[in-house]
Amino acid sequence: MSFQTAHAFAFSLATTLMAAIVIYRAGDGTLSVTPTSEYDGDENAIVGEIDPFAS
């Protein structure tokens, strides 16, 4: 998925779950999103983070 699509999906997920979401690049080069609490991958793979509680 493109960065724009991943960002939109992450923002929607963050506001729905009210949880911080990580956008990361998988080993095959694709972008994906997951809650920050469930991400246990390489920190260098993180492309962005959406926090619904940030002001």
PyMOL Python script that loads the backbone (N, CA, C, O; Angstrom):
from pymol import cmd

cmd.read_pdbstr("""\
ATOM      1  N   MET A   1       0.838  -1.165   0.000  1.00  0.00           N
ATOM      2  CA  MET A   1       0.000   0.000   0.000  1.00  0.00           C
ATOM      3  C   MET A   1       0.886   1.231   0.000  1.00  0.00           C
ATOM      4  O   MET A   1       2.013   1.196   0.493  1.00  0.00           O
ATOM      5  N   SER A   2       0.387   2.287  -0.538  1.00  0.00           N
ATOM      6  CA  SER A   2       1.156   3.526  -0.590  1.00  0.00           C
ATOM      7  C   SER A   2       1.215   4.156   0.799  1.00  0.00           C
ATOM      8  O   SER A   2       0.438   3.801   1.686  1.00  0.00           O
ATOM      9  N   PHE A   3       2.146   5.096   0.979  1.00  0.00           N
ATOM     10  CA  PHE A   3       2.259   5.775   2.268  1.00  0.00           C
ATOM     11  C   PHE A   3       0.976   6.533   2.590  1.00  0.00           C
ATOM     12  O   PHE A   3       0.536   6.539   3.740  1.00  0.00           O
ATOM     13  N   GLN A   4       0.377   7.165   1.599  1.00  0.00           N
ATOM     14  CA  GLN A   4      -0.853   7.927   1.808  1.00  0.00           C
ATOM     15  C   GLN A   4      -1.986   7.013   2.285  1.00  0.00           C
ATOM     16  O   GLN A   4      -2.730   7.370   3.198  1.00  0.00           O
ATOM     17  N   THR A   5      -2.113   5.853   1.677  1.00  0.00           N
ATOM     18  CA  THR A   5      -3.138   4.893   2.072  1.00  0.00           C
ATOM     19  C   THR A   5      -2.856   4.344   3.467  1.00  0.00           C
ATOM     20  O   THR A   5      -3.771   4.221   4.282  1.00  0.00           O
ATOM     21  N   ALA A   6      -1.591   4.011   3.746  1.00  0.00           N
ATOM     22  CA  ALA A   6      -1.216   3.493   5.053  1.00  0.00           C
ATOM     23  C   ALA A   6      -1.475   4.530   6.145  1.00  0.00           C
ATOM     24  O   ALA A   6      -1.951   4.187   7.228  1.00  0.00           O
ATOM     25  N   HIS A   7      -1.166   5.780   5.866  1.00  0.00           N
ATOM     26  CA  HIS A   7      -1.376   6.853   6.838  1.00  0.00           C
ATOM     27  C   HIS A   7      -2.874   7.034   7.119  1.00  0.00           C
ATOM     28  O   HIS A   7      -3.277   7.180   8.273  1.00  0.00           O
ATOM     29  N   ALA A   8      -3.689   7.023   6.073  1.00  0.00           N
ATOM     30  CA  ALA A   8      -5.138   7.161   6.243  1.00  0.00           C
ATOM     31  C   ALA A   8      -5.708   5.989   7.042  1.00  0.00           C
ATOM     32  O   ALA A   8      -6.553   6.178   7.917  1.00  0.00           O
ATOM     33  N   PHE A   9      -5.240   4.780   6.732  1.00  0.00           N
ATOM     34  CA  PHE A   9      -5.691   3.597   7.451  1.00  0.00           C
ATOM     35  C   PHE A   9      -5.259   3.661   8.918  1.00  0.00           C
ATOM     36  O   PHE A   9      -6.045   3.343   9.811  1.00  0.00           O
ATOM     37  N   ALA A  10      -4.026   4.068   9.166  1.00  0.00           N
ATOM     38  CA  ALA A  10      -3.507   4.174  10.530  1.00  0.00           C
ATOM     39  C   ALA A  10      -4.279   5.216  11.325  1.00  0.00           C
ATOM     40  O   ALA A  10      -4.594   4.994  12.495  1.00  0.00           O
ATOM     41  N   PHE A  11      -4.585   6.343  10.709  1.00  0.00           N
ATOM     42  CA  PHE A  11      -5.335   7.399  11.395  1.00  0.00           C
ATOM     43  C   PHE A  11      -6.732   6.903  11.753  1.00  0.00           C
ATOM     44  O   PHE A  11      -7.210   7.135  12.864  1.00  0.00           O
ATOM     45  N   SER A  12      -7.383   6.225  10.819  1.00  0.00           N
ATOM     46  CA  SER A  12      -8.715   5.673  11.076  1.00  0.00           C
ATOM     47  C   SER A  12      -8.674   4.642  12.200  1.00  0.00           C
ATOM     48  O   SER A  12      -9.528   4.644  13.086  1.00  0.00           O
ATOM     49  N   LEU A  13      -7.685   3.773  12.156  1.00  0.00           N
ATOM     50  CA  LEU A  13      -7.538   2.745  13.183  1.00  0.00           C
ATOM     51  C   LEU A  13      -7.247   3.368  14.546  1.00  0.00           C
ATOM     52  O   LEU A  13      -7.799   2.934  15.558  1.00  0.00           O
ATOM     53  N   ALA A  14      -6.396   4.370  14.576  1.00  0.00           N
ATOM     54  CA  ALA A  14      -6.035   5.030  15.837  1.00  0.00           C
ATOM     55  C   ALA A  14      -7.248   5.694  16.476  1.00  0.00           C
ATOM     56  O   ALA A  14      -7.439   5.598  17.688  1.00  0.00           O
ATOM     57  N   THR A  15      -8.063   6.360  15.678  1.00  0.00           N
ATOM     58  CA  THR A  15      -9.230   7.036  16.245  1.00  0.00           C
ATOM     59  C   THR A  15     -10.334   6.060  16.614  1.00  0.00           C
ATOM     60  O   THR A  15     -11.117   6.329  17.525  1.00  0.00           O
ATOM     61  N   THR A  16     -10.408   4.937  15.926  1.00  0.00           N
ATOM     62  CA  THR A  16     -11.411   3.925  16.259  1.00  0.00           C
ATOM     63  C   THR A  16     -11.024   3.177  17.536  1.00  0.00           C
ATOM     64  O   THR A  16     -11.849   3.008  18.434  1.00  0.00           O
ATOM     65  N   LEU A  17      -9.775   2.734  17.615  1.00  0.00           N
ATOM     66  CA  LEU A  17      -9.313   1.969  18.774  1.00  0.00           C
ATOM     67  C   LEU A  17      -8.855   2.854  19.924  1.00  0.00           C
ATOM     68  O   LEU A  17      -8.700   2.381  21.050  1.00  0.00           O
ATOM     69  N   MET A  18      -8.636   4.149  19.645  1.00  0.00           N
ATOM     70  CA  MET A  18      -8.044   5.078  20.607  1.00  0.00           C
ATOM     71  C   MET A  18      -6.748   4.492  21.160  1.00  0.00           C
ATOM     72  O   MET A  18      -6.542   4.404  22.370  1.00  0.00           O
ATOM     73  N   ALA A  19      -5.883   4.092  20.224  1.00  0.00           N
ATOM     74  CA  ALA A  19      -4.583   3.515  20.559  1.00  0.00           C
ATOM     75  C   ALA A  19      -3.549   4.055  19.588  1.00  0.00           C
ATOM     76  O   ALA A  19      -3.871   4.385  18.446  1.00  0.00           O
ATOM     77  N   ALA A  20      -2.305   4.145  20.043  1.00  0.00           N
ATOM     78  CA  ALA A  20      -1.210   4.572  19.169  1.00  0.00           C
ATOM     79  C   ALA A  20      -0.969   3.490  18.118  1.00  0.00           C
ATOM     80  O   ALA A  20      -0.979   2.298  18.424  1.00  0.00           O
ATOM     81  N   ILE A  21      -0.753   3.925  16.877  1.00  0.00           N
ATOM     82  CA  ILE A  21      -0.577   3.012  15.750  1.00  0.00           C
ATOM     83  C   ILE A  21       0.768   3.295  15.085  1.00  0.00           C
ATOM     84  O   ILE A  21       1.159   4.451  14.924  1.00  0.00           O
ATOM     85  N   VAL A  22       1.468   2.234  14.703  1.00  0.00           N
ATOM     86  CA  VAL A  22       2.758   2.329  14.028  1.00  0.00           C
ATOM     87  C   VAL A  22       2.578   1.993  12.547  1.00  0.00           C
ATOM     88  O   VAL A  22       1.902   1.025  12.200  1.00  0.00           O
ATOM     89  N   ILE A  23       3.185   2.798  11.684  1.00  0.00           N
ATOM     90  CA  ILE A  23       3.270   2.486  10.255  1.00  0.00           C
ATOM     91  C   ILE A  23       4.691   1.992  10.026  1.00  0.00           C
ATOM     92  O   ILE A  23       5.653   2.696  10.333  1.00  0.00           O
ATOM     93  N   TYR A  24       4.826   0.782   9.487  1.00  0.00           N
ATOM     94  CA  TYR A  24       6.154   0.212   9.302  1.00  0.00           C
ATOM     95  C   TYR A  24       6.307  -0.420   7.934  1.00  0.00           C
ATOM     96  O   TYR A  24       5.327  -0.783   7.284  1.00  0.00           O
ATOM     97  N   ARG A  25       7.563  -0.547   7.505  1.00  0.00           N
ATOM     98  CA  ARG A  25       7.889  -1.177   6.229  1.00  0.00           C
ATOM     99  C   ARG A  25       8.266  -2.625   6.502  1.00  0.00           C
ATOM    100  O   ARG A  25       9.230  -2.903   7.217  1.00  0.00           O
ATOM    101  N   ALA A  26       7.500  -3.543   5.927  1.00  0.00           N
ATOM    102  CA  ALA A  26       7.744  -4.978   6.108  1.00  0.00           C
ATOM    103  C   ALA A  26       8.982  -5.396   5.310  1.00  0.00           C
ATOM    104  O   ALA A  26       9.507  -4.620   4.512  1.00  0.00           O
ATOM    105  N   GLY A  27       9.431  -6.604   5.531  1.00  0.00           N
ATOM    106  CA  GLY A  27      10.634  -7.122   4.884  1.00  0.00           C
ATOM    107  C   GLY A  27      10.556  -7.148   3.372  1.00  0.00           C
ATOM    108  O   GLY A  27      11.583  -7.061   2.698  1.00  0.00           O
ATOM    109  N   ASP A  28       9.344  -7.269   2.822  1.00  0.00           N
ATOM    110  CA  ASP A  28       9.193  -7.290   1.363  1.00  0.00           C
ATOM    111  C   ASP A  28       9.012  -5.893   0.774  1.00  0.00           C
ATOM    112  O   ASP A  28       8.777  -5.754  -0.426  1.00  0.00           O
ATOM    113  N   GLY A  29       9.122  -4.850   1.617  1.00  0.00           N
ATOM    114  CA  GLY A  29       9.054  -3.476   1.137  1.00  0.00           C
ATOM    115  C   GLY A  29       7.676  -2.842   1.208  1.00  0.00           C
ATOM    116  O   GLY A  29       7.545  -1.644   0.955  1.00  0.00           O
ATOM    117  N   THR A  30       6.648  -3.606   1.543  1.00  0.00           N
ATOM    118  CA  THR A  30       5.309  -3.045   1.642  1.00  0.00           C
ATOM    119  C   THR A  30       5.124  -2.346   2.982  1.00  0.00           C
ATOM    120  O   THR A  30       5.827  -2.640   3.949  1.00  0.00           O
ATOM    121  N   LEU A  31       4.182  -1.428   3.030  1.00  0.00           N
ATOM    122  CA  LEU A  31       3.861  -0.724   4.269  1.00  0.00           C
ATOM    123  C   LEU A  31       2.682  -1.409   4.944  1.00  0.00           C
ATOM    124  O   LEU A  31       1.784  -1.926   4.280  1.00  0.00           O
ATOM    125  N   SER A  32       2.699  -1.406   6.260  1.00  0.00           N
ATOM    126  CA  SER A  32       1.614  -1.983   7.030  1.00  0.00           C
ATOM    127  C   SER A  32       1.451  -1.192   8.312  1.00  0.00           C
ATOM    128  O   SER A  32       2.315  -0.388   8.663  1.00  0.00           O
ATOM    129  N   VAL A  33       0.350  -1.415   9.012  1.00  0.00           N
ATOM    130  CA  VAL A  33       0.086  -0.715  10.278  1.00  0.00           C
ATOM    131  C   VAL A  33      -0.311  -1.720  11.343  1.00  0.00           C
ATOM    132  O   VAL A  33      -0.883  -2.769  11.048  1.00  0.00           O
ATOM    133  N   THR A  34       0.002  -1.380  12.588  1.00  0.00           N
ATOM    134  CA  THR A  34      -0.363  -2.217  13.730  1.00  0.00           C
ATOM    135  C   THR A  34      -0.353  -1.345  14.984  1.00  0.00           C
ATOM    136  O   THR A  34       0.338  -0.326  15.020  1.00  0.00           O
ATOM    137  N   PRO A  35      -1.105  -1.728  16.004  1.00  0.00           N
ATOM    138  CA  PRO A  35      -1.008  -0.988  17.265  1.00  0.00           C
ATOM    139  C   PRO A  35       0.426  -1.027  17.808  1.00  0.00           C
ATOM    140  O   PRO A  35       1.108  -2.046  17.699  1.00  0.00           O
ATOM    141  N   THR A  36       0.863   0.059  18.379  1.00  0.00           N
ATOM    142  CA  THR A  36       2.220   0.166  18.910  1.00  0.00           C
ATOM    143  C   THR A  36       2.499  -0.919  19.947  1.00  0.00           C
ATOM    144  O   THR A  36       3.605  -1.455  20.013  1.00  0.00           O
ATOM    145  N   SER A  37       1.507  -1.231  20.740  1.00  0.00           N
ATOM    146  CA  SER A  37       1.697  -2.240  21.792  1.00  0.00           C
ATOM    147  C   SER A  37       1.945  -3.634  21.233  1.00  0.00           C
ATOM    148  O   SER A  37       2.486  -4.488  21.935  1.00  0.00           O
ATOM    149  N   GLU A  38       1.564  -3.879  19.995  1.00  0.00           N
ATOM    150  CA  GLU A  38       1.740  -5.191  19.384  1.00  0.00           C
ATOM    151  C   GLU A  38       2.943  -5.261  18.445  1.00  0.00           C
ATOM    152  O   GLU A  38       3.270  -6.341  17.952  1.00  0.00           O
ATOM    153  N   TYR A  39       3.597  -4.148  18.192  1.00  0.00           N
ATOM    154  CA  TYR A  39       4.737  -4.129  17.275  1.00  0.00           C
ATOM    155  C   TYR A  39       6.000  -4.553  18.009  1.00  0.00           C
ATOM    156  O   TYR A  39       6.385  -3.942  19.006  1.00  0.00           O
ATOM    157  N   ASP A  40       6.640  -5.602  17.511  1.00  0.00           N
ATOM    158  CA  ASP A  40       7.881  -6.066  18.119  1.00  0.00           C
ATOM    159  C   ASP A  40       8.983  -6.225  17.076  1.00  0.00           C
ATOM    160  O   ASP A  40       9.915  -7.009  17.255  1.00  0.00           O
ATOM    161  N   GLY A  41       8.866  -5.481  16.005  1.00  0.00           N
ATOM    162  CA  GLY A  41       9.853  -5.561  14.931  1.00  0.00           C
ATOM    163  C   GLY A  41      10.991  -4.569  15.110  1.00  0.00           C
ATOM    164  O   GLY A  41      11.155  -3.964  16.169  1.00  0.00           O
ATOM    165  N   ASP A  42      11.759  -4.419  14.062  1.00  0.00           N
ATOM    166  CA  ASP A  42      12.924  -3.537  14.031  1.00  0.00           C
ATOM    167  C   ASP A  42      12.481  -2.080  14.098  1.00  0.00           C
ATOM    168  O   ASP A  42      11.622  -1.654  13.326  1.00  0.00           O
ATOM    169  N   GLU A  43      13.058  -1.324  15.010  1.00  0.00           N
ATOM    170  CA  GLU A  43      12.689   0.090  15.141  1.00  0.00           C
ATOM    171  C   GLU A  43      13.067   0.899  13.909  1.00  0.00           C
ATOM    172  O   GLU A  43      12.460   1.938  13.650  1.00  0.00           O
ATOM    173  N   ASN A  44      14.059   0.447  13.144  1.00  0.00           N
ATOM    174  CA  ASN A  44      14.451   1.143  11.921  1.00  0.00           C
ATOM    175  C   ASN A  44      13.424   0.983  10.815  1.00  0.00           C
ATOM    176  O   ASN A  44      13.452   1.735   9.841  1.00  0.00           O
ATOM    177  N   ALA A  45      12.520   0.025  10.940  1.00  0.00           N
ATOM    178  CA  ALA A  45      11.488  -0.212   9.929  1.00  0.00           C
ATOM    179  C   ALA A  45      10.282   0.711  10.115  1.00  0.00           C
ATOM    180  O   ALA A  45       9.422   0.788   9.237  1.00  0.00           O
ATOM    181  N   ILE A  46      10.212   1.408  11.249  1.00  0.00           N
ATOM    182  CA  ILE A  46       9.080   2.290  11.522  1.00  0.00           C
ATOM    183  C   ILE A  46       9.170   3.526  10.638  1.00  0.00           C
ATOM    184  O   ILE A  46      10.186   4.221  10.608  1.00  0.00           O
ATOM    185  N   VAL A  47       8.078   3.782   9.918  1.00  0.00           N
ATOM    186  CA  VAL A  47       8.001   4.919   8.999  1.00  0.00           C
ATOM    187  C   VAL A  47       7.277   6.089   9.660  1.00  0.00           C
ATOM    188  O   VAL A  47       7.595   7.248   9.394  1.00  0.00           O
ATOM    189  N   GLY A  48       6.312   5.789  10.515  1.00  0.00           N
ATOM    190  CA  GLY A  48       5.553   6.836  11.177  1.00  0.00           C
ATOM    191  C   GLY A  48       4.743   6.273  12.323  1.00  0.00           C
ATOM    192  O   GLY A  48       4.627   5.059  12.484  1.00  0.00           O
ATOM    193  N   GLU A  49       4.180   7.174  13.122  1.00  0.00           N
ATOM    194  CA  GLU A  49       3.358   6.757  14.244  1.00  0.00           C
ATOM    195  C   GLU A  49       2.211   7.748  14.402  1.00  0.00           C
ATOM    196  O   GLU A  49       2.404   8.958  14.293  1.00  0.00           O
ATOM    197  N   ILE A  50       1.025   7.227  14.658  1.00  0.00           N
ATOM    198  CA  ILE A  50      -0.158   8.050  14.878  1.00  0.00           C
ATOM    199  C   ILE A  50      -0.586   7.845  16.333  1.00  0.00           C
ATOM    200  O   ILE A  50      -0.859   6.719  16.750  1.00  0.00           O
ATOM    201  N   ASP A  51      -0.644   8.925  17.097  1.00  0.00           N
ATOM    202  CA  ASP A  51      -1.075   8.862  18.499  1.00  0.00           C
ATOM    203  C   ASP A  51      -2.324   9.724  18.639  1.00  0.00           C
ATOM    204  O   ASP A  51      -2.238  10.944  18.497  1.00  0.00           O
ATOM    205  N   PRO A  52      -3.492   9.121  18.916  1.00  0.00           N
ATOM    206  CA  PRO A  52      -4.718   9.912  19.004  1.00  0.00           C
ATOM    207  C   PRO A  52      -4.761  10.819  20.231  1.00  0.00           C
ATOM    208  O   PRO A  52      -5.610  11.706  20.310  1.00  0.00           O
ATOM    209  N   PHE A  53      -3.860  10.608  21.186  1.00  0.00           N
ATOM    210  CA  PHE A  53      -3.858  11.413  22.411  1.00  0.00           C
ATOM    211  C   PHE A  53      -2.887  12.583  22.350  1.00  0.00           C
ATOM    212  O   PHE A  53      -2.882  13.432  23.242  1.00  0.00           O
ATOM    213  N   ALA A  54      -2.062  12.637  21.302  1.00  0.00           N
ATOM    214  CA  ALA A  54      -1.101  13.740  21.167  1.00  0.00           C
ATOM    215  C   ALA A  54      -1.846  15.044  20.910  1.00  0.00           C
ATOM    216  O   ALA A  54      -2.852  15.074  20.201  1.00  0.00           O
ATOM    217  N   SER A  55      -1.346  16.092  21.484  1.00  0.00           N
ATOM    218  CA  SER A  55      -2.034  17.382  21.311  1.00  0.00           C
ATOM    219  C   SER A  55      -1.373  18.241  20.270  1.00  0.00           C
ATOM    220  O   SER A  55      -1.830  19.354  20.008  1.00  0.00           O
TER     221      SER A  55
END
""", "prot")
cmd.dss("prot")
cmd.show_as("cartoon", "prot")
cmd.util.cbc("prot")
cmd.orient("prot")
